[in-house]
Amino acid sequence: MKVIKRDGSTAEFDKNKILVAISKANEAVDFEDRVTETQIAEIVEDIASRHRTRMLVEQIQDLVEEHLMELRKYPLMKAYILYRYERALVRKANTTDDSILSLIKNDNKDVMEENSNKNARTASTQRDLIAGEVSKDLTNRILLPEHISKAHKEGAIHFHDADYFIQPIFNCCLINIKDMLDNGTVMNGKMIESPKSFQTACTVTTQIIASVASSQYGGQSVNVAHLGKYLRRSKEKYIEQCNVTFGDTLDDATKARFVEMRLKEALKAGVQTIQYQINTLMTTNGQSPFVTLFLYLDENDEYIEENAMIVEEILKQRYQGIKNEKGVYVTPAFPKLIYVLDENNCLKGGKYDYLTRLAVKCSSKRLYPDYISAKKMRENYEGNVFSPMGCRSFLSPWKDENGNYKFEGRFNQGVVSINLPQCGILAHGDESKFWEILEERLQLCYDALMCRHNALVGVTSDVSPVHWQYGAIARLESGEKIDKYLMDGYSTISLGYIGLYELTKLVKGVSHTKPEGTEFALKVMNCLREHCEKWKKETGLGFGLYGTPAESLCYRFARIDQAKYGDIPDVTDKGYYTNSYHVDVREDIDAFSKFTFESQFQQISSGGAISYVEIPNMRHNLTAMEDVVKFIYDNIQYAEFNTKSDYCHLCGFDGEIVINEDNEWECPVCHNKDQRKMNVTRRTCGYLGENFWNVGKTKEIKARVLHL
């Protein structure tokens, strides 16, 4: 018999643990109230003989109490209950030692791999992670109501970012970069005035990004279009300098070439500043700033030509990459890029189609940019086109007192996600039972989300001056409360969800891509959306349904459910749940059909949604990628490409690993032949899960199914 422990892990049934517990209680009561060794053995044998494959530790303890009650050993039962309570107090009193020590020893895998922009082996990052473990401990033991903490531990829901919950800070935002550049800002008590040139504007932008990242825990997005004004200022300055310096000694054509040359130099240097600063700066939480650059050429923008130049340079530099410590060009993790497709660049003869082709070329080598269809977004967001926040969550349309839509300078208060497959497991195929369970779980989510909101109520602007006093979000006075920005939908608060595919398999017996499954899946999604709308009306808060890209959560939920409910075919046995509404990676579906199918869920998941397709050898399939990009514009709001790319961990090369004359994989840069130090993703079987160590202690490369 397997025993399911409180943390979800399993252990072999051990009779001695029951013997010890009863014996400890025996010692605490008078002789006449004790049970004999024979009676203890009978209790243990009764529990062991129940022939269950698995049993919760709490169930075993309850059975012991029932036996003591039958024997009328009430004082002993009381002592046993007290023993259980004292053990629970011990567990609650110290829950961080092991996790912190494992961090220091570099073997806390879950925490160390949770964020791609954190190097968990450096001292500065470890300080932040250690503080995070303390925050999670206090959050679960003290700050959250017990039923929320219990639901999180059992994997019913996930209370995101508990490692920052003890601080009065929020998740992610759209920086009001226009206000901060145009009207100046203050950082570290120093005034920063409006820039006079493009390069200075780029430098100030990166300083703002770093400062903002240090006082929130989620990502941020910056609309690059606000830099066009400063590129024009640089051009005007160069024209004036040229006229003053050369007067009539040069003809106009020569002057124009001179200005163009200076402008290109400034453009390249400015964009390089953004790229290198973001990748070399370390925020106070020991990581690179989690930032997204929004690349949108709005026909109504008076600086559209300058912005086209900026977008082109950003794409060129991202395509080239950044040199690592070995001197090899690699793909930087940040900034993430989002490229907007509109009538002027959707590869249908538009003026800026050349930029889209450059974007596709960049995606083929560096994965980014992602793509947003302005056409579909306008349909879903009242005619607006705007960036998602750094974590890919979207704001809801909101108008100021003058009736103007406003998106920049707004933020997300936090996220709680629901484990949909667990609802299906508990329903045992009974759809009516599922809807009852879902209603209960959504109430848990609401309670948890209100904890997020209430933690920010009453906070003053002094907690983060760059956000609240100097323009990133607002221009409040010192000591002024932020409460008005929490209400009336100004900021959002997100309900995430994991595993719509697995839920549909559990309840309907088919994938959600099948007609019967699709009908059910849409019904579930609409139910989630309706609850968000209901909560919004009841509270005035901006609840949104968010298809979170929390890949690690897909594994956490599946791991908990597998430990508790065993291997369920095509559900827990995979080791992961499918993200949000996505089609399972093993389904045979082409890119166009996948996007068409998933687009119907993006419309419902207005608080955040992204879809992706995997294209093998993208660098050799640019035409095919361009066809997909055209399709994205007409059919789906937000999409990205994944590729089966290779990676050498020795030198950082992320090109195509070659097969040498000896039929071995070999890095073409450093000639590494050690498979354990290469991520060679020849995914013949389509497996997209984690690498793992097999019985022979050899790391199997990205193929749990075929064991390559």
C-alpha positions in Angstrom: 0.0 0.0 0.0 1.2 3.5 -0.9 0.7 6.3 1.6 0.0 9.8 0.1 1.8 12.3 2.4 0.6 15.9 3.0 2.9 17.4 0.4 1.5 15.0 -2.3 4.5 12.7 -2.4 4.1 8.9 -1.9 5.8 6.5 0.5 5.6 2.8 1.3 3.1 2.0 4.1 5.2 1.7 7.3 3.5 -0.1 10.3 6.2 1.2 12.7 5.1 4.8 12.2 1.6 3.9 13.6 3.2 1.9 16.4 5.4 4.8 17.4 2.5 7.3 17.3 0.2 5.2 19.5 3.1 4.4 21.9 3.9 8.1 22.3 0.2 8.8 23.1 0.2 5.7 25.5 3.0 7.2 27.5 1.0 10.4 28.1 -1.9 8.7 29.9 -2.4 6.7 33.1 -1.8 2.9 32.9 -5.5 2.0 33.0 -6.2 4.2 29.9 -3.5 2.6 27.8 -3.9 -0.1 25.1 -1.8 -3.2 25.1 0.8 -4.1 22.6 -1.6 -6.8 21.3 -4.3 -4.2 20.8 -1.9 -1.9 19.0 -0.8 -4.7 16.7 -4.5 -5.4 15.9 -5.1 -1.8 15.0 -2.1 -1.8 12.7 -3.1 -5.1 11.0 -6.6 -3.9 10.5 -5.4 -0.8 8.6 -2.8 -2.9 6.6 -5.4 -5.5 5.7 -7.8 -3.1 3.9 -6.0 -3.9 0.6 -6.0 -0.4 -0.8 -3.4 0.6 -3.3 -3.1 4.1 -1.8 -4.3 5.9 1.3 -3.9 9.5 2.6 -1.9 9.8 5.8 -4.9 11.7 7.3 -7.2 8.7 6.6 -4.8 6.4 8.4 -4.8 8.7 11.5 -8.6 8.9 11.4 -8.8 5.0 11.4 -6.6 4.9 14.5 -8.9 7.3 16.3 -11.9 5.2 15.4 -10.3 2.1 16.9 -9.4 3.9 20.1 -13.0 5.1 20.3 -14.3 1.5 19.9 -12.0 0.4 22.7 -13.5 3.2 24.8 -9.9 4.6 25.4 -11.1 8.2 25.4 -8.2 9.7 27.3 -5.8 7.9 25.0 -7.7 9.1 21.9 -7.5 12.6 23.3 -3.7 12.2 23.8 -3.4 10.8 20.2 -5.3 13.8 18.8 -3.1 16.1 20.8 0.0 14.3 19.4 -1.3 14.8 15.9 -1.9 18.5 16.7 1.6 18.9 18.1 3.1 17.3 15.0 1.1 19.6 12.8 2.4 22.6 14.8 6.0 21.3 14.3 5.3 21.1 10.5 3.9 24.6 10.4 6.6 26.1 12.7 9.4 25.2 10.3 8.7 24.8 6.6 11.5 26.6 5.0 14.8 25.0 6.3 14.9 22.2 3.7 13.9 24.5 0.7 16.4 27.2 1.7 19.3 24.7 2.3 18.5 23.0 -1.0 18.7 26.4 -2.7 22.2 27.0 -1.3 23.3 23.5 -2.4 21.8 24.2 -5.9 19.5 21.2 -5.9 16.1 22.8 -5.5 15.0 22.1 -9.0 11.5 23.6 -8.9 12.6 27.0 -7.6 15.8 27.2 -9.6 14.1 26.5 -13.0 11.0 28.5 -12.5 12.3 31.7 -14.2 14.4 31.7 -17.3 15.8 35.1 -16.5 17.2 34.1 -13.1 20.6 32.5 -12.5 19.8 30.7 -9.2 23.5 30.0 -8.5 24.6 33.6 -8.0 24.5 35.1 -4.5 22.3 38.0 -5.4 19.7 35.8 -7.0 19.8 33.3 -4.1 19.1 36.2 -1.7 15.9 36.9 -3.6 15.0 33.2 -3.8 15.6 32.7 -0.1 13.4 35.7 0.7 10.8 34.1 -1.7 10.8 30.9 0.3 10.2 32.9 3.5 7.4 34.8 1.8 5.8 31.5 0.6 6.0 30.1 4.1 4.3 33.1 5.7 1.7 33.3 2.9 0.7 29.7 3.4 0.8 29.6 7.2 -0.5 33.1 8.1 -1.6 35.4 5.4 -3.9 33.2 3.4 -7.1 31.7 4.9 -6.6 28.0 5.7 -9.0 26.8 3.0 -7.1 28.7 0.3 -3.7 27.5 1.5 -5.0 23.9 1.6 -6.5 24.2 -1.9 -3.1 25.5 -3.2 -1.1 22.7 -1.5 -3.5 20.1 -2.9 -3.3 21.4 -6.4 -7.0 22.4 -6.7 -5.9 26.0 -7.4 -2.5 27.8 -7.8 -1.9 31.0 -5.9 0.7 32.5 -8.2 3.7 34.4 -6.9 3.4 33.6 -3.3 7.1 34.3 -3.1 6.3 38.0 -3.3 2.9 38.1 -1.5 4.2 39.6 1.7 5.1 42.8 -0.1 2.5 45.3 -1.3 3.5 45.1 -5.0 1.5 43.9 -8.1 2.1 41.6 -11.0 2.7 43.1 -14.4 2.0 46.4 -16.3 2.1 48.5 -19.4 4.5 51.3 -18.6 3.3 54.8 -19.5 6.6 55.4 -21.2 5.2 58.3 -23.2 4.4 60.3 -20.1 7.7 59.5 -18.5 9.8 60.5 -21.6 7.7 63.6 -22.5 7.3 65.0 -19.0 10.4 63.6 -17.3 10.6 61.3 -14.2 12.6 60.8 -11.0 14.7 57.7 -10.1 16.6 57.3 -6.9 15.8 60.9 -6.0 17.3 62.3 -9.2 15.4 64.3 -11.8 15.5 62.9 -15.3 14.3 65.4 -17.9 12.7 64.8 -21.3 15.5 63.5 -23.6 16.8 65.7 -26.4 18.0 62.8 -28.6 17.1 59.3 -29.6 20.1 57.7 -27.9 19.4 59.5 -24.7 15.7 58.4 -24.9 16.9 54.8 -25.3 19.2 55.1 -22.3 16.4 56.6 -20.1 14.0 53.9 -21.3 16.3 51.1 -20.1 16.8 52.9 -16.7 13.0 53.1 -16.3 12.6 49.4 -17.2 15.2 48.4 -14.6 13.6 50.6 -11.9 10.1 49.4 -12.6 11.3 45.7 -12.6 12.7 46.2 -9.1 9.4 47.1 -7.6 7.0 44.6 -9.2 7.2 40.8 -9.7 5.7 40.4 -13.2 6.7 41.5 -16.6 6.3 44.9 -18.3 5.7 46.1 -21.8 7.0 49.2 -23.6 5.5 50.6 -26.8 8.5 51.3 -29.1 6.4 53.8 -31.1 7.0 56.5 -28.4 10.7 56.5 -29.4 9.9 57.8 -33.0 9.6 61.4 -31.8 13.2 61.3 -30.4 14.7 59.8 -33.5 13.2 62.8 -35.4 14.7 65.1 -32.8 18.1 63.6 -33.5 17.6 64.1 -37.2 16.6 67.7 -36.8 19.7 68.2 -34.5 22.0 66.7 -37.2 20.4 68.9 -39.9 21.0 72.0 -37.8 24.6 71.0 -37.0 25.3 70.3 -40.7 24.0 73.7 -41.7 25.9 75.5 -39.0 29.1 73.6 -39.7 29.1 73.6 -43.5 26.8 76.4 -44.5 26.7 76.7 -48.3 30.0 74.9 -48.8 28.1 71.6 -49.3 25.2 70.9 -51.7 21.9 69.6 -50.3 22.4 66.1 -51.5 25.7 65.8 -49.6 24.2 67.3 -46.5 21.3 64.8 -46.7 23.8 61.9 -47.0 25.7 63.2 -44.0 22.6 63.5 -41.9 21.4 60.0 -43.0 24.8 58.6 -42.0 24.7 60.2 -38.5 21.1 59.2 -38.0 21.8 55.5 -38.8 24.7 55.5 -36.4 22.5 57.0 -33.7 19.7 54.5 -34.5 22.0 51.5 -34.3 23.7 52.8 -31.0 20.3 53.5 -29.4 18.8 50.1 -30.2 22.0 48.5 -29.1 21.8 50.3 -25.8 18.3 48.9 -25.2 19.3 45.4 -26.1 22.6 45.3 -24.1 21.3 47.3 -21.1 18.3 45.0 -20.7 20.5 41.9 -20.9 23.3 43.1 -18.6 21.3 45.0 -16.0 20.4 43.1 -12.9 17.3 44.3 -10.9 17.2 44.2 -7.1 15.6 40.7 -7.3 18.6 39.2 -9.0 17.4 38.9 -12.6 17.3 40.6 -15.9 14.2 42.8 -16.4 11.2 40.8 -17.7 10.3 43.2 -20.5 8.5 43.0 -23.9 8.9 45.5 -26.7 5.7 46.2 -28.7 6.4 46.8 -32.4 3.4 48.5 -34.0 3.2 50.8 -37.0 0.0 52.8 -36.6 -1.1 54.6 -39.8 -2.3 57.5 -37.6 1.1 58.0 -36.0 2.9 61.1 -37.3 6.3 59.4 -36.5 5.5 56.2 -38.4 8.5 56.5 -40.7 10.9 56.9 -37.8 9.2 54.0 -36.0 9.6 51.8 -39.1 13.3 52.5 -39.0 13.4 51.6 -35.3 11.5 48.4 -35.8 13.8 47.4 -38.6 16.9 48.0 -36.5 15.5 46.0 -33.5 14.7 43.1 -35.8 18.2 43.2 -37.4 19.9 43.2 -34.0 17.7 40.5 -32.6 18.5 38.3 -35.7 22.2 38.8 -35.1 21.9 37.9 -31.4 24.2 38.8 -28.5 27.6 37.2 -27.9 27.9 35.0 -24.8 31.0 34.6 -22.7 32.4 32.2 -25.4 32.0 34.9 -28.1 29.2 33.0 -29.8 26.1 34.8 -30.9 23.1 33.4 -28.9 19.4 34.3 -28.5 18.9 36.7 -25.6 16.0 35.8 -23.3 14.9 39.5 -23.2 13.5 41.7 -24.4 10.7 39.7 -25.8 9.3 41.1 -29.1 5.7 41.4 -30.3 5.2 42.4 -33.9 1.8 43.7 -35.0 0.4 42.7 -38.3 -1.9 45.3 -40.0 -3.0 46.2 -43.5 0.3 48.0 -44.1 2.5 45.0 -43.4 0.4 41.7 -43.6 2.3 40.5 -46.7 -0.5 41.5 -49.1 1.3 44.3 -50.9 1.6 46.7 -48.0 4.2 49.4 -47.7 5.9 47.8 -44.7 5.8 44.1 -45.9 9.6 44.2 -46.0 9.6 44.5 -42.2 7.3 41.5 -41.8 9.6 39.4 -44.0 12.5 40.5 -41.7 10.4 39.6 -38.7 9.7 36.1 -40.1 13.4 35.7 -40.8 14.1 36.7 -37.2 11.6 34.3 -35.8 13.1 31.5 -37.8 16.4 31.9 -36.0 15.6 33.5 -32.7 11.9 32.4 -32.1 10.8 36.0 -31.5 8.9 38.1 -32.4 5.5 36.9 -31.5 2.7 38.1 -33.8 -0.5 40.0 -33.0 -3.2 40.6 -35.7 -4.5 44.1 -35.4 -7.5 43.1 -37.4 -8.6 40.4 -35.0 -7.7 42.4 -31.9 -9.9 45.3 -33.0 -12.8 42.8 -33.2 -12.2 41.6 -29.7 -11.3 44.9 -27.9 -13.7 47.6 -29.1 -11.5 48.7 -32.0 -8.2 49.0 -30.0 -4.8 47.6 -30.6 -2.4 47.5 -27.6 0.3 45.3 -26.1 -0.2 42.5 -23.7 1.7 42.9 -20.4 5.0 41.2 -20.1 3.4 38.0 -18.8 1.0 38.0 -21.9 -2.1 39.0 -19.9 -4.3 41.5 -21.6 -6.1 44.5 -20.1 -9.8 45.1 -20.6 -10.8 48.3 -22.5 -11.1 51.2 -20.1 -12.0 54.9 -20.7 -10.9 57.9 -18.7 -13.1 60.8 -17.6 -12.9 62.3 -21.1 -14.1 59.1 -22.7 -10.7 58.2 -24.2 -9.4 54.7 -24.1 -6.4 54.2 -21.9 -4.1 51.2 -21.7 -0.6 52.4 -20.9 -0.1 53.1 -17.2 -2.4 50.2 -16.1 -1.5 46.9 -14.5 -2.5 43.5 -13.2 -3.1 42.9 -9.5 -2.4 39.2 -9.5 -3.3 35.7 -10.8 -5.0 32.6 -9.4 -5.3 29.5 -11.6 -7.7 26.6 -11.5 -6.8 22.9 -12.1 -9.5 21.9 -14.5 -8.3 18.2 -14.9 -8.6 17.7 -11.1 -12.3 18.7 -11.3 -12.7 16.1 -14.0 -10.9 13.4 -12.0 -13.2 14.0 -9.0 -16.3 13.9 -11.2 -15.6 10.2 -12.3 -17.1 10.9 -15.7 -20.3 12.3 -14.3 -20.9 15.6 -16.1 -23.5 16.9 -13.7 -21.1 16.2 -10.8 -18.3 18.1 -12.7 -20.4 21.3 -12.8 -21.0 21.1 -9.1 -17.3 20.7 -8.4 -16.4 23.4 -10.8 -18.7 25.8 -9.0 -17.1 25.0 -5.7 -13.6 25.5 -7.2 -14.5 28.8 -8.8 -15.6 30.0 -5.4 -12.2 29.1 -4.0 -10.6 31.0 -6.9 -12.7 34.1 -6.2 -11.8 34.0 -2.5 -8.1 33.7 -3.4 -8.3 36.5 -5.9 -9.9 38.8 -3.3 -6.9 38.0 -1.1 -4.7 39.4 -3.9 -6.9 42.5 -4.2 -7.2 43.2 -0.4 -3.4 42.9 0.0 -3.1 46.1 -2.2 -6.0 48.1 -0.6 -4.7 50.9 1.5 -1.1 50.8 0.1 0.4 54.3 -0.3 2.4 55.6 -3.3 5.6 55.6 -1.2 5.9 51.8 -1.7 7.2 52.4 -5.2 7.7 56.0 -6.2 8.7 55.1 -9.8 5.3 53.5 -10.3 3.0 55.7 -8.3 4.6 59.1 -8.0 6.8 59.5 -11.2 4.7 58.3 -14.0 5.1 54.5 -14.7 1.5 54.1 -13.5 0.5 57.4 -11.9 1.6 60.8 -10.5 0.3 60.6 -7.0 1.6 62.7 -4.0 3.7 61.1 -1.3 1.5 59.2 1.2 -1.5 59.1 -1.2 -3.3 55.8 -1.4 -3.4 53.8 -4.6 -6.9 52.5 -4.0 -8.7 54.3 -6.9 -6.4 52.5 -9.4 -7.6 49.1 -8.0 -11.2 49.8 -8.7 -13.6 50.3 -11.6 -11.7 48.1 -14.0 -8.6 50.3 -14.2 -6.4 47.4 -13.3 -7.2 43.7 -13.9 -7.2 40.6 -11.7 -6.9 37.3 -13.5 -8.4 33.9 -13.3 -6.0 31.4 -15.0 -6.8 27.9 -16.1 -4.9 24.8 -17.0 -5.8 21.6 -18.9 -9.0 22.1 -20.9 -7.9 19.2 -23.2 -7.5 16.7 -20.3 -10.7 17.9 -18.7 -12.6 17.2 -21.9 -11.0 13.7 -22.2 -12.1 12.9 -18.6 -15.7 14.1 -18.9 -16.5 13.4 -22.5 -14.0 10.7 -23.4 -12.7 12.6 -26.4 -10.4 15.5 -27.3 -11.8 19.0 -27.3 -11.0 19.1 -31.0 -13.8 16.6 -31.7 -17.3 18.1 -32.2 -18.7 16.7 -28.9 -15.6 17.7 -27.0 -15.5 21.2 -28.6 -19.1 21.9 -27.5 -18.2 20.9 -23.9 -14.9 22.8 -23.9 -16.6 26.0 -25.1 -19.3 25.6 -22.5 -16.6 25.4 -19.8 -14.8 28.4 -21.1 -17.9 30.4 -21.3 -18.7 29.4 -17.7 -15.3 30.7 -16.6 -15.8 33.9 -18.5 -19.3 34.4 -17.1 -18.0 34.0 -13.5 -15.4 36.7 -14.2 -18.2 39.0 -15.5 -20.4 38.3 -12.5 -17.5 39.0 -10.1 -16.8 42.2 -12.0 -20.4 43.4 -11.6 -20.5 42.5 -7.9 -17.2 44.1 -6.9 -16.3 46.7 -9.5 -12.9 44.9 -10.0 -11.5 44.1 -13.4 -11.7 40.3 -13.4 -10.4 38.7 -16.6 -10.0 35.2 -17.9 -6.4 34.5 -18.6 -4.9 31.7 -20.7 -1.6 31.8 -18.7 1.6 30.5 -20.4 2.7 29.1 -17.0 4.5 26.0 -18.3 5.8 25.0 -14.9 2.3 25.0 -13.5 1.3 22.4 -16.2 3.8 20.1 -14.6 3.0 21.0 -11.0 -0.7 20.2 -11.3 0.0 17.0 -13.2 2.6 15.9 -10.6 0.2 16.4 -7.7 -2.7 14.6 -9.4 -0.5 11.7 -10.5 0.7 11.2 -6.9 -2.8 11.3 -5.5 -4.9 9.6 -8.2 -2.3 7.4 -10.0 -1.7 7.1 -13.7 -4.8 8.1 -15.7 -4.3 7.4 -19.4 -3.7 10.5 -21.5 -4.2 12.7 -18.4 -1.7 12.2 -15.5 0.4 9.6 -17.1 2.0 12.1 -19.5 3.6 14.0 -16.6 2.2 17.4 -17.7 -1.2 19.0 -18.5 -1.8 20.9 -21.7 -1.6 24.6 -21.2 -4.9 26.6 -21.1 -7.1 25.8 -24.2 -4.3 24.5 -26.3 -4.5 21.4 -28.6 -2.4 18.6 -27.1 1.1 18.4 -28.7 0.6 14.8 -29.8 -2.5 15.5 -31.9 -2.0 15.3 -35.6 -3.1 18.8 -36.7 -1.6 21.3 -39.2 -0.7 24.8 -38.2 -3.7 26.4 -40.0 -6.2 24.1 -38.5 -4.7 24.5 -35.0 -4.9 28.3 -35.2 -8.4 28.2 -36.6 -9.5 25.9 -33.8 -7.8 27.8 -31.0 -9.0 31.2 -32.2 -12.5 30.6 -30.9 -11.1 30.2 -27.4 -9.0 33.3 -27.6 -12.2 35.4 -28.1 -13.5 34.1 -24.8 -10.2 34.3 -22.9 -10.0 38.1 -23.3 -7.8 38.5 -20.2 -4.9 36.8 -22.0 -4.3 34.2 -24.7 -1.6 33.0 -26.9 -1.4 30.1 -29.4 1.7 28.6 -31.1 2.6 26.1 -33.8 5.8 24.1 -34.1 7.6 24.3 -37.4 10.7 22.0 -37.9 13.8 23.6 -39.4 12.3 27.1 -39.6 15.3 28.6 -41.2 14.7 26.5 -44.3 11.0 27.1 -44.3 10.7 30.9 -44.6 8.0 30.7 -47.4 5.9 28.4 -45.2 6.3 30.7 -42.3 5.2 33.7 -44.3 2.1 31.8 -45.3 1.4 31.1 -41.7 1.9 34.8 -40.8 -0.6 35.8 -43.5 -3.0 33.3 -42.0 -2.5 34.7 -38.5 -3.5 38.2 -39.7 -6.9 37.0 -40.9 -7.7 34.3 -38.4 -6.2 34.6 -34.9 -5.3 37.4 -32.5 -2.0 36.3 -30.9 0.4 33.6 -32.1 4.0 32.5 -32.0 6.3 30.0 -33.6 8.2 27.2 -31.8 10.9 25.2 -33.5 12.8 22.0 -33.0 16.1 23.9 -32.6 19.3 22.6 -31.2 21.5 24.0 -28.5 25.1 23.4 -27.2 25.5 24.0 -23.5 29.2 24.2 -23.7 29.5 27.2 -26.1 26.0 28.5 -26.3 25.6 27.8 -30.0 21.9 27.6 -30.9 22.0 26.8 -34.5 21.7 23.3 -36.1 23.8 20.6 -34.5 25.3 18.5 -37.3 25.8 14.8 -37.8 29.5 14.2 -38.4 31.3 11.4 -40.4 31.1 9.1 -37.4 27.3 9.5 -37.3 27.6 11.4 -34.1 25.9 14.7 -33.1 28.6 17.4 -33.1 28.5 21.2 -32.4 29.9 23.0 -35.5 31.4 25.8 -33.3 33.2 24.0 -30.4 33.0 20.5 -31.8 31.4 19.2 -28.6 30.2 15.6 -29.1 28.9 15.0 -25.6 25.1 14.4 -25.9 24.6 15.2 -22.3 25.8 18.8 -23.0 23.7 19.3 -26.1 19.9 19.9 -26.4 19.5 18.0 -29.7 15.7 18.0 -30.3 15.2 15.4 -33.0 11.6 14.9 -31.6 10.6 12.0 -33.7 7.7 11.1 -31.4 6.6 14.7 -30.8 7.3 14.6 -27.1 7.7 18.2 -25.7 8.2 17.5 -22.0 11.2 17.8 -19.8 14.6 16.0 -20.1 15.0 13.4 -17.3 17.6 11.1 -15.8 17.0 7.4 -16.6 17.9 4.4 -14.5 21.4 4.3 -15.9 21.9 8.0 -14.9 22.1 9.0 -18.5 20.2 12.1 -19.5 17.8 11.2 -22.2 17.3 14.0 -24.7 13.8 15.4 -25.0 12.1 12.0 -25.8 10.5 10.3 -22.8 8.3 8.3 -25.3 10.8 6.8 -27.6 13.8 7.0 -25.1 16.2 8.5 -27.6 
